[in-house]
Amino acid sequence: MQNNNISGKIPTELGTLPKLQTLDLSNNRFSGVIPGSLSHLDSLQYLRLNNNSLSGPFPVSLAKISQLAFL
């Protein structure tokens, strides 16, 4: 979903996709906080959120994803 000019909040429901390995939401117009539900993505290896209008702290819970190699 990169470069699609998507706006609004990042859906918390993305955290229900346990086999997801790559999530690239960069270069959109997402706003609000990064949902802590993303920490349920145990298979996540790559996460890109750059170039959005996100605010708030980075969820510490994402650090428990052992496969995550790139933020």
PDB file with SEQRES, HELIX, SHEET and CRYST1 records, atoms N, CA, C and O in Angstrom:
SEQRES   1 A   71  MET GLN ASN ASN ASN ILE SER GLY LYS ILE PRO THR GLU          
SEQRES   2 A   71  LEU GLY THR LEU PRO LYS LEU GLN THR LEU ASP LEU SER          
SEQRES   3 A   71  ASN ASN ARG PHE SER GLY VAL ILE PRO GLY SER LEU SER          
SEQRES   4 A   71  HIS LEU ASP SER LEU GLN TYR LEU ARG LEU ASN ASN ASN          
SEQRES   5 A   71  SER LEU SER GLY PRO PHE PRO VAL SER LEU ALA LYS ILE          
SEQRES   6 A   71  SER GLN LEU ALA PHE LEU                                      
HELIX    1 AA1 THR A   12  THR A   16  5                                   5    
HELIX    2 AA2 GLY A   36  HIS A   40  5                                   5    
HELIX    3 AA3 VAL A   60  LYS A   64  5                                   5    
SHEET    1 AA1 2 SER A   7  GLY A   8  0                                        
SHEET    2 AA1 2 ARG A  29  GLY A  32  1                                        
SHEET    1 AA2 2 THR A  22  ASP A  24  0                                        
SHEET    2 AA2 2 TYR A  46  ARG A  48  1                                        
CRYST1    1.000    1.000    1.000  90.00  90.00  90.00 P 1           1          
ATOM      1  N   MET A   1       0.825  -1.187   0.000  1.00  0.00           N  
ATOM      2  CA  MET A   1       0.000   0.000   0.000  1.00  0.00           C  
ATOM      3  C   MET A   1       0.864   1.244   0.000  1.00  0.00           C  
ATOM      4  O   MET A   1       0.469   2.275   0.544  1.00  0.00           O  
ATOM      5  N   GLN A   2       1.998   1.162  -0.582  1.00  0.00           N  
ATOM      6  CA  GLN A   2       2.933   2.271  -0.637  1.00  0.00           C  
ATOM      7  C   GLN A   2       2.510   3.253  -1.727  1.00  0.00           C  
ATOM      8  O   GLN A   2       2.027   2.841  -2.782  1.00  0.00           O  
ATOM      9  N   ASN A   3       2.689   4.535  -1.476  1.00  0.00           N  
ATOM     10  CA  ASN A   3       2.435   5.598  -2.447  1.00  0.00           C  
ATOM     11  C   ASN A   3       1.017   5.590  -3.010  1.00  0.00           C  
ATOM     12  O   ASN A   3       0.824   5.801  -4.207  1.00  0.00           O  
ATOM     13  N   ASN A   4       0.040   5.353  -2.167  1.00  0.00           N  
ATOM     14  CA  ASN A   4      -1.343   5.316  -2.632  1.00  0.00           C  
ATOM     15  C   ASN A   4      -2.169   6.492  -2.153  1.00  0.00           C  
ATOM     16  O   ASN A   4      -3.371   6.557  -2.410  1.00  0.00           O  
ATOM     17  N   ASN A   5      -1.530   7.427  -1.456  1.00  0.00           N  
ATOM     18  CA  ASN A   5      -2.222   8.610  -0.964  1.00  0.00           C  
ATOM     19  C   ASN A   5      -3.378   8.243  -0.028  1.00  0.00           C  
ATOM     20  O   ASN A   5      -4.411   8.912  -0.010  1.00  0.00           O  
ATOM     21  N   ILE A   6      -3.189   7.165   0.754  1.00  0.00           N  
ATOM     22  CA  ILE A   6      -4.206   6.725   1.703  1.00  0.00           C  
ATOM     23  C   ILE A   6      -4.126   7.613   2.939  1.00  0.00           C  
ATOM     24  O   ILE A   6      -3.037   7.899   3.438  1.00  0.00           O  
ATOM     25  N   SER A   7      -5.275   8.043   3.426  1.00  0.00           N  
ATOM     26  CA  SER A   7      -5.291   8.892   4.619  1.00  0.00           C  
ATOM     27  C   SER A   7      -6.116   8.233   5.710  1.00  0.00           C  
ATOM     28  O   SER A   7      -6.810   7.244   5.476  1.00  0.00           O  
ATOM     29  N   GLY A   8      -6.029   8.794   6.892  1.00  0.00           N  
ATOM     30  CA  GLY A   8      -6.748   8.267   8.047  1.00  0.00           C  
ATOM     31  C   GLY A   8      -5.815   7.527   8.974  1.00  0.00           C  
ATOM     32  O   GLY A   8      -4.595   7.640   8.857  1.00  0.00           O  
ATOM     33  N   LYS A   9      -6.374   6.782   9.880  1.00  0.00           N  
ATOM     34  CA  LYS A   9      -5.575   6.029  10.848  1.00  0.00           C  
ATOM     35  C   LYS A   9      -5.192   4.664  10.270  1.00  0.00           C  
ATOM     36  O   LYS A   9      -5.894   4.120   9.418  1.00  0.00           O  
ATOM     37  N   ILE A  10      -4.078   4.125  10.744  1.00  0.00           N  
ATOM     38  CA  ILE A  10      -3.685   2.767  10.367  1.00  0.00           C  
ATOM     39  C   ILE A  10      -4.686   1.820  11.033  1.00  0.00           C  
ATOM     40  O   ILE A  10      -4.859   1.879  12.250  1.00  0.00           O  
ATOM     41  N   PRO A  11      -5.342   0.957  10.273  1.00  0.00           N  
ATOM     42  CA  PRO A  11      -6.346   0.069  10.860  1.00  0.00           C  
ATOM     43  C   PRO A  11      -5.747  -0.898  11.878  1.00  0.00           C  
ATOM     44  O   PRO A  11      -4.751  -1.563  11.594  1.00  0.00           O  
ATOM     45  N   THR A  12      -6.343  -0.976  13.042  1.00  0.00           N  
ATOM     46  CA  THR A  12      -5.874  -1.915  14.069  1.00  0.00           C  
ATOM     47  C   THR A  12      -6.060  -3.356  13.617  1.00  0.00           C  
ATOM     48  O   THR A  12      -5.376  -4.254  14.109  1.00  0.00           O  
ATOM     49  N   GLU A  13      -6.973  -3.582  12.689  1.00  0.00           N  
ATOM     50  CA  GLU A  13      -7.248  -4.926  12.188  1.00  0.00           C  
ATOM     51  C   GLU A  13      -6.056  -5.546  11.466  1.00  0.00           C  
ATOM     52  O   GLU A  13      -6.019  -6.763  11.279  1.00  0.00           O  
ATOM     53  N   LEU A  14      -5.086  -4.735  11.058  1.00  0.00           N  
ATOM     54  CA  LEU A  14      -3.896  -5.290  10.422  1.00  0.00           C  
ATOM     55  C   LEU A  14      -3.175  -6.243  11.365  1.00  0.00           C  
ATOM     56  O   LEU A  14      -2.461  -7.140  10.918  1.00  0.00           O  
ATOM     57  N   GLY A  15      -3.357  -6.054  12.647  1.00  0.00           N  
ATOM     58  CA  GLY A  15      -2.737  -6.920  13.640  1.00  0.00           C  
ATOM     59  C   GLY A  15      -3.325  -8.317  13.685  1.00  0.00           C  
ATOM     60  O   GLY A  15      -2.832  -9.173  14.420  1.00  0.00           O  
ATOM     61  N   THR A  16      -4.376  -8.562  12.906  1.00  0.00           N  
ATOM     62  CA  THR A  16      -5.007  -9.882  12.879  1.00  0.00           C  
ATOM     63  C   THR A  16      -4.520 -10.729  11.704  1.00  0.00           C  
ATOM     64  O   THR A  16      -5.091 -11.784  11.425  1.00  0.00           O  
ATOM     65  N   LEU A  17      -3.493 -10.287  11.027  1.00  0.00           N  
ATOM     66  CA  LEU A  17      -2.941 -11.006   9.874  1.00  0.00           C  
ATOM     67  C   LEU A  17      -1.625 -11.653  10.285  1.00  0.00           C  
ATOM     68  O   LEU A  17      -0.563 -11.163   9.899  1.00  0.00           O  
ATOM     69  N   PRO A  18      -1.661 -12.733  11.054  1.00  0.00           N  
ATOM     70  CA  PRO A  18      -0.454 -13.278  11.683  1.00  0.00           C  
ATOM     71  C   PRO A  18       0.623 -13.768  10.721  1.00  0.00           C  
ATOM     72  O   PRO A  18       1.787 -13.845  11.116  1.00  0.00           O  
ATOM     73  N   LYS A  19       0.293 -14.097   9.501  1.00  0.00           N  
ATOM     74  CA  LYS A  19       1.292 -14.614   8.562  1.00  0.00           C  
ATOM     75  C   LYS A  19       1.925 -13.509   7.711  1.00  0.00           C  
ATOM     76  O   LYS A  19       2.762 -13.788   6.852  1.00  0.00           O  
ATOM     77  N   LEU A  20       1.533 -12.279   7.944  1.00  0.00           N  
ATOM     78  CA  LEU A  20       2.059 -11.143   7.197  1.00  0.00           C  
ATOM     79  C   LEU A  20       3.545 -10.979   7.475  1.00  0.00           C  
ATOM     80  O   LEU A  20       3.948 -10.898   8.635  1.00  0.00           O  
ATOM     81  N   GLN A  21       4.372 -10.927   6.427  1.00  0.00           N  
ATOM     82  CA  GLN A  21       5.819 -10.806   6.594  1.00  0.00           C  
ATOM     83  C   GLN A  21       6.338  -9.416   6.245  1.00  0.00           C  
ATOM     84  O   GLN A  21       7.364  -8.992   6.776  1.00  0.00           O  
ATOM     85  N   THR A  22       5.654  -8.709   5.372  1.00  0.00           N  
ATOM     86  CA  THR A  22       6.063  -7.374   4.967  1.00  0.00           C  
ATOM     87  C   THR A  22       4.868  -6.442   5.024  1.00  0.00           C  
ATOM     88  O   THR A  22       3.791  -6.766   4.524  1.00  0.00           O  
ATOM     89  N   LEU A  23       5.063  -5.293   5.632  1.00  0.00           N  
ATOM     90  CA  LEU A  23       4.018  -4.278   5.686  1.00  0.00           C  
ATOM     91  C   LEU A  23       4.655  -2.944   5.328  1.00  0.00           C  
ATOM     92  O   LEU A  23       5.423  -2.381   6.108  1.00  0.00           O  
ATOM     93  N   ASP A  24       4.332  -2.450   4.153  1.00  0.00           N  
ATOM     94  CA  ASP A  24       4.885  -1.190   3.671  1.00  0.00           C  
ATOM     95  C   ASP A  24       3.750  -0.186   3.503  1.00  0.00           C  
ATOM     96  O   ASP A  24       2.999  -0.238   2.529  1.00  0.00           O  
ATOM     97  N   LEU A  25       3.636   0.706   4.443  1.00  0.00           N  
ATOM     98  CA  LEU A  25       2.611   1.749   4.416  1.00  0.00           C  
ATOM     99  C   LEU A  25       3.238   3.120   4.166  1.00  0.00           C  
ATOM    100  O   LEU A  25       2.613   4.147   4.428  1.00  0.00           O  
ATOM    101  N   SER A  26       4.450   3.136   3.668  1.00  0.00           N  
ATOM    102  CA  SER A  26       5.185   4.393   3.494  1.00  0.00           C  
ATOM    103  C   SER A  26       4.582   5.262   2.397  1.00  0.00           C  
ATOM    104  O   SER A  26       3.875   4.790   1.506  1.00  0.00           O  
ATOM    105  N   ASN A  27       4.886   6.532   2.499  1.00  0.00           N  
ATOM    106  CA  ASN A  27       4.502   7.526   1.490  1.00  0.00           C  
ATOM    107  C   ASN A  27       3.001   7.602   1.258  1.00  0.00           C  
ATOM    108  O   ASN A  27       2.536   7.619   0.119  1.00  0.00           O  
ATOM    109  N   ASN A  28       2.257   7.647   2.341  1.00  0.00           N  
ATOM    110  CA  ASN A  28       0.820   7.850   2.296  1.00  0.00           C  
ATOM    111  C   ASN A  28       0.503   9.061   3.166  1.00  0.00           C  
ATOM    112  O   ASN A  28       1.372   9.899   3.405  1.00  0.00           O  
ATOM    113  N   ARG A  29      -0.716   9.157   3.631  1.00  0.00           N  
ATOM    114  CA  ARG A  29      -1.105  10.262   4.506  1.00  0.00           C  
ATOM    115  C   ARG A  29      -1.733   9.739   5.786  1.00  0.00           C  
ATOM    116  O   ARG A  29      -2.686  10.327   6.299  1.00  0.00           O  
ATOM    117  N   PHE A  30      -1.199   8.625   6.311  1.00  0.00           N  
ATOM    118  CA  PHE A  30      -1.713   8.090   7.559  1.00  0.00           C  
ATOM    119  C   PHE A  30      -1.422   9.073   8.686  1.00  0.00           C  
ATOM    120  O   PHE A  30      -0.383   9.733   8.696  1.00  0.00           O  
ATOM    121  N   SER A  31      -2.353   9.162   9.636  1.00  0.00           N  
ATOM    122  CA  SER A  31      -2.178  10.047  10.786  1.00  0.00           C  
ATOM    123  C   SER A  31      -2.540   9.275  12.049  1.00  0.00           C  
ATOM    124  O   SER A  31      -3.029   8.147  11.988  1.00  0.00           O  
ATOM    125  N   GLY A  32      -2.294   9.898  13.181  1.00  0.00           N  
ATOM    126  CA  GLY A  32      -2.592   9.255  14.450  1.00  0.00           C  
ATOM    127  C   GLY A  32      -1.422   8.418  14.926  1.00  0.00           C  
ATOM    128  O   GLY A  32      -0.289   8.601  14.480  1.00  0.00           O  
ATOM    129  N   VAL A  33      -1.704   7.509  15.824  1.00  0.00           N  
ATOM    130  CA  VAL A  33      -0.653   6.693  16.440  1.00  0.00           C  
ATOM    131  C   VAL A  33      -0.455   5.385  15.671  1.00  0.00           C  
ATOM    132  O   VAL A  33      -1.324   4.948  14.916  1.00  0.00           O  
ATOM    133  N   ILE A  34       0.702   4.784  15.883  1.00  0.00           N  
ATOM    134  CA  ILE A  34       0.974   3.452  15.349  1.00  0.00           C  
ATOM    135  C   ILE A  34       0.259   2.469  16.272  1.00  0.00           C  
ATOM    136  O   ILE A  34       0.540   2.444  17.470  1.00  0.00           O  
ATOM    137  N   PRO A  35      -0.659   1.657  15.742  1.00  0.00           N  
ATOM    138  CA  PRO A  35      -1.417   0.763  16.622  1.00  0.00           C  
ATOM    139  C   PRO A  35      -0.556  -0.325  17.253  1.00  0.00           C  
ATOM    140  O   PRO A  35       0.243  -0.970  16.574  1.00  0.00           O  
ATOM    141  N   GLY A  36      -0.725  -0.517  18.533  1.00  0.00           N  
ATOM    142  CA  GLY A  36      -0.002  -1.562  19.241  1.00  0.00           C  
ATOM    143  C   GLY A  36      -0.386  -2.949  18.770  1.00  0.00           C  
ATOM    144  O   GLY A  36       0.346  -3.909  19.011  1.00  0.00           O  
ATOM    145  N   SER A  37      -1.531  -3.069  18.097  1.00  0.00           N  
ATOM    146  CA  SER A  37      -1.972  -4.375  17.599  1.00  0.00           C  
ATOM    147  C   SER A  37      -1.005  -4.953  16.564  1.00  0.00           C  
ATOM    148  O   SER A  37      -1.033  -6.155  16.300  1.00  0.00           O  
ATOM    149  N   LEU A  38      -0.153  -4.114  15.978  1.00  0.00           N  
ATOM    150  CA  LEU A  38       0.835  -4.618  15.016  1.00  0.00           C  
ATOM    151  C   LEU A  38       1.822  -5.566  15.693  1.00  0.00           C  
ATOM    152  O   LEU A  38       2.492  -6.345  15.016  1.00  0.00           O  
ATOM    153  N   SER A  39       1.917  -5.508  16.999  1.00  0.00           N  
ATOM    154  CA  SER A  39       2.830  -6.404  17.718  1.00  0.00           C  
ATOM    155  C   SER A  39       2.354  -7.856  17.681  1.00  0.00           C  
ATOM    156  O   SER A  39       3.095  -8.757  18.074  1.00  0.00           O  
ATOM    157  N   HIS A  40       1.135  -8.092  17.217  1.00  0.00           N  
ATOM    158  CA  HIS A  40       0.615  -9.454  17.068  1.00  0.00           C  
ATOM    159  C   HIS A  40       1.085 -10.115  15.770  1.00  0.00           C  
ATOM    160  O   HIS A  40       0.817 -11.293  15.532  1.00  0.00           O  
ATOM    161  N   LEU A  41       1.778  -9.357  14.947  1.00  0.00           N  
ATOM    162  CA  LEU A  41       2.261  -9.880  13.661  1.00  0.00           C  
ATOM    163  C   LEU A  41       3.581 -10.610  13.881  1.00  0.00           C  
ATOM    164  O   LEU A  41       4.649 -10.089  13.560  1.00  0.00           O  
ATOM    165  N   ASP A  42       3.502 -11.799  14.421  1.00  0.00           N  
ATOM    166  CA  ASP A  42       4.689 -12.571  14.806  1.00  0.00           C  
ATOM    167  C   ASP A  42       5.628 -12.894  13.654  1.00  0.00           C  
ATOM    168  O   ASP A  42       6.821 -13.097  13.881  1.00  0.00           O  
ATOM    169  N   SER A  43       5.124 -12.948  12.424  1.00  0.00           N  
ATOM    170  CA  SER A  43       5.951 -13.285  11.259  1.00  0.00           C  
ATOM    171  C   SER A  43       6.498 -12.050  10.548  1.00  0.00           C  
ATOM    172  O   SER A  43       7.202 -12.171   9.546  1.00  0.00           O  
ATOM    173  N   LEU A  44       6.178 -10.866  11.061  1.00  0.00           N  
ATOM    174  CA  LEU A  44       6.588  -9.630  10.398  1.00  0.00           C  
ATOM    175  C   LEU A  44       8.103  -9.492  10.371  1.00  0.00           C  
ATOM    176  O   LEU A  44       8.766  -9.589  11.404  1.00  0.00           O  
ATOM    177  N   GLN A  45       8.644  -9.265   9.176  1.00  0.00           N  
ATOM    178  CA  GLN A  45      10.082  -9.100   9.003  1.00  0.00           C  
ATOM    179  C   GLN A  45      10.445  -7.673   8.603  1.00  0.00           C  
ATOM    180  O   GLN A  45      11.507  -7.178   8.979  1.00  0.00           O  
ATOM    181  N   TYR A  46       9.587  -7.020   7.856  1.00  0.00           N  
ATOM    182  CA  TYR A  46       9.855  -5.666   7.377  1.00  0.00           C  
ATOM    183  C   TYR A  46       8.637  -4.779   7.611  1.00  0.00           C  
ATOM    184  O   TYR A  46       7.512  -5.138   7.265  1.00  0.00           O  
ATOM    185  N   LEU A  47       8.883  -3.625   8.199  1.00  0.00           N  
ATOM    186  CA  LEU A  47       7.835  -2.654   8.474  1.00  0.00           C  
ATOM    187  C   LEU A  47       8.322  -1.288   8.044  1.00  0.00           C  
ATOM    188  O   LEU A  47       9.353  -0.811   8.520  1.00  0.00           O  
ATOM    189  N   ARG A  48       7.583  -0.655   7.143  1.00  0.00           N  
ATOM    190  CA  ARG A  48       7.934   0.696   6.678  1.00  0.00           C  
ATOM    191  C   ARG A  48       6.737   1.609   6.887  1.00  0.00           C  
ATOM    192  O   ARG A  48       5.640   1.352   6.391  1.00  0.00           O  
ATOM    193  N   LEU A  49       6.974   2.670   7.627  1.00  0.00           N  
ATOM    194  CA  LEU A  49       5.919   3.636   7.934  1.00  0.00           C  
ATOM    195  C   LEU A  49       6.342   5.070   7.612  1.00  0.00           C  
ATOM    196  O   LEU A  49       5.624   6.015   7.940  1.00  0.00           O  
ATOM    197  N   ASN A  50       7.487   5.237   6.982  1.00  0.00           N  
ATOM    198  CA  ASN A  50       8.029   6.580   6.767  1.00  0.00           C  
ATOM    199  C   ASN A  50       7.161   7.412   5.815  1.00  0.00           C  
ATOM    200  O   ASN A  50       6.374   6.885   5.029  1.00  0.00           O  
ATOM    201  N   ASN A  51       7.337   8.712   5.919  1.00  0.00           N  
ATOM    202  CA  ASN A  51       6.638   9.703   5.097  1.00  0.00           C  
ATOM    203  C   ASN A  51       5.123   9.634   5.242  1.00  0.00           C  
ATOM    204  O   ASN A  51       4.386   9.567   4.258  1.00  0.00           O  
ATOM    205  N   ASN A  52       4.685   9.652   6.481  1.00  0.00           N  
ATOM    206  CA  ASN A  52       3.278   9.772   6.842  1.00  0.00           C  
ATOM    207  C   ASN A  52       3.176  10.888   7.873  1.00  0.00           C  
ATOM    208  O   ASN A  52       4.161  11.577   8.138  1.00  0.00           O  
ATOM    209  N   SER A  53       2.031  11.067   8.440  1.00  0.00           N  
ATOM    210  CA  SER A  53       1.829  12.090   9.480  1.00  0.00           C  
ATOM    211  C   SER A  53       1.491  11.429  10.805  1.00  0.00           C  
ATOM    212  O   SER A  53       0.563  11.843  11.500  1.00  0.00           O  
ATOM    213  N   LEU A  54       2.246  10.405  11.146  1.00  0.00           N  
ATOM    214  CA  LEU A  54       1.999   9.676  12.385  1.00  0.00           C  
ATOM    215  C   LEU A  54       2.493  10.481  13.588  1.00  0.00           C  
ATOM    216  O   LEU A  54       3.431  11.270  13.479  1.00  0.00           O  
ATOM    217  N   SER A  55       1.851  10.270  14.726  1.00  0.00           N  
ATOM    218  CA  SER A  55       2.228  10.998  15.940  1.00  0.00           C  
ATOM    219  C   SER A  55       2.242  10.035  17.121  1.00  0.00           C  
ATOM    220  O   SER A  55       1.803   8.890  17.015  1.00  0.00           O  
ATOM    221  N   GLY A  56       2.741  10.507  18.217  1.00  0.00           N  
ATOM    222  CA  GLY A  56       2.769   9.697  19.426  1.00  0.00           C  
ATOM    223  C   GLY A  56       4.005   8.822  19.489  1.00  0.00           C  
ATOM    224  O   GLY A  56       4.810   8.798  18.558  1.00  0.00           O  
ATOM    225  N   PRO A  57       4.150   8.105  20.589  1.00  0.00           N  
ATOM    226  CA  PRO A  57       5.335   7.266  20.775  1.00  0.00           C  
ATOM    227  C   PRO A  57       5.271   6.001  19.915  1.00  0.00           C  
ATOM    228  O   PRO A  57       4.201   5.532  19.526  1.00  0.00           O  
ATOM    229  N   PHE A  58       6.449   5.481  19.642  1.00  0.00           N  
ATOM    230  CA  PHE A  58       6.554   4.210  18.933  1.00  0.00           C  
ATOM    231  C   PHE A  58       6.198   3.105  19.930  1.00  0.00           C  
ATOM    232  O   PHE A  58       6.775   3.061  21.016  1.00  0.00           O  
ATOM    233  N   PRO A  59       5.260   2.211  19.589  1.00  0.00           N  
ATOM    234  CA  PRO A  59       4.865   1.165  20.542  1.00  0.00           C  
ATOM    235  C   PRO A  59       6.026   0.240  20.912  1.00  0.00           C  
ATOM    236  O   PRO A  59       6.593  -0.428  20.047  1.00  0.00           O  
ATOM    237  N   VAL A  60       6.369   0.205  22.176  1.00  0.00           N  
ATOM    238  CA  VAL A  60       7.445  -0.651  22.661  1.00  0.00           C  
ATOM    239  C   VAL A  60       7.119  -2.119  22.393  1.00  0.00           C  
ATOM    240  O   VAL A  60       8.027  -2.939  22.257  1.00  0.00           O  
ATOM    241  N   SER A  61       5.843  -2.452  22.319  1.00  0.00           N  
ATOM    242  CA  SER A  61       5.421  -3.829  22.087  1.00  0.00           C  
ATOM    243  C   SER A  61       5.918  -4.383  20.752  1.00  0.00           C  
ATOM    244  O   SER A  61       6.015  -5.600  20.590  1.00  0.00           O  
ATOM    245  N   LEU A  62       6.236  -3.506  19.792  1.00  0.00           N  
ATOM    246  CA  LEU A  62       6.761  -3.978  18.502  1.00  0.00           C  
ATOM    247  C   LEU A  62       8.145  -4.596  18.655  1.00  0.00           C  
ATOM    248  O   LEU A  62       8.567  -5.380  17.805  1.00  0.00           O  
ATOM    249  N   ALA A  63       8.845  -4.258  19.713  1.00  0.00           N  
ATOM    250  CA  ALA A  63      10.187  -4.802  19.935  1.00  0.00           C  
ATOM    251  C   ALA A  63      10.164  -6.298  20.223  1.00  0.00           C  
ATOM    252  O   ALA A  63      11.199  -6.957  20.115  1.00  0.00           O  
ATOM    253  N   LYS A  64       9.011  -6.847  20.585  1.00  0.00           N  
ATOM    254  CA  LYS A  64       8.944  -8.276  20.883  1.00  0.00           C  
ATOM    255  C   LYS A  64       8.807  -9.145  19.631  1.00  0.00           C  
ATOM    256  O   LYS A  64       8.810 -10.372  19.738  1.00  0.00           O  
ATOM    257  N   ILE A  65       8.688  -8.536  18.445  1.00  0.00           N  
ATOM    258  CA  ILE A  65       8.620  -9.303  17.214  1.00  0.00           C  
ATOM    259  C   ILE A  65      10.037  -9.730  16.855  1.00  0.00           C  
ATOM    260  O   ILE A  65      10.832  -8.924  16.372  1.00  0.00           O  
ATOM    261  N   SER A  66      10.344 -10.977  17.089  1.00  0.00           N  
ATOM    262  CA  SER A  66      11.742 -11.455  16.946  1.00  0.00           C  
ATOM    263  C   SER A  66      12.242 -11.444  15.502  1.00  0.00           C  
ATOM    264  O   SER A  66      13.447 -11.321  15.280  1.00  0.00           O  
ATOM    265  N   GLN A  67      11.366 -11.566  14.530  1.00  0.00           N  
ATOM    266  CA  GLN A  67      11.778 -11.615  13.123  1.00  0.00           C  
ATOM    267  C   GLN A  67      12.007 -10.217  12.529  1.00  0.00           C  
ATOM    268  O   GLN A  67      12.620 -10.090  11.469  1.00  0.00           O  
ATOM    269  N   LEU A  68      11.521  -9.183  13.199  1.00  0.00           N  
ATOM    270  CA  LEU A  68      11.530  -7.837  12.627  1.00  0.00           C  
ATOM    271  C   LEU A  68      12.960  -7.334  12.450  1.00  0.00           C  
ATOM    272  O   LEU A  68      13.717  -7.223  13.415  1.00  0.00           O  
ATOM    273  N   ALA A  69      13.318  -7.031  11.201  1.00  0.00           N  
ATOM    274  CA  ALA A  69      14.684  -6.650  10.883  1.00  0.00           C  
ATOM    275  C   ALA A  69      14.803  -5.211  10.426  1.00  0.00           C  
ATOM    276  O   ALA A  69      15.906  -4.664  10.449  1.00  0.00           O  
ATOM    277  N   PHE A  70      13.721  -4.573  10.011  1.00  0.00           N  
ATOM    278  CA  PHE A  70      13.824  -3.240   9.417  1.00  0.00           C  
ATOM    279  C   PHE A  70      12.623  -2.421   9.810  1.00  0.00           C  
ATOM    280  O   PHE A  70      11.483  -2.849   9.633  1.00  0.00           O  
ATOM    281  N   LEU A  71      12.878  -1.237  10.346  1.00  0.00           N  
ATOM    282  CA  LEU A  71      11.786  -0.317  10.663  1.00  0.00           C  
ATOM    283  C   LEU A  71      11.959   0.961   9.890  1.00  0.00           C  
ATOM    284  O   LEU A  71      11.142   1.873  10.014  1.00  0.00           O  
TER     285      LEU A  71                                                      
END                                                                             
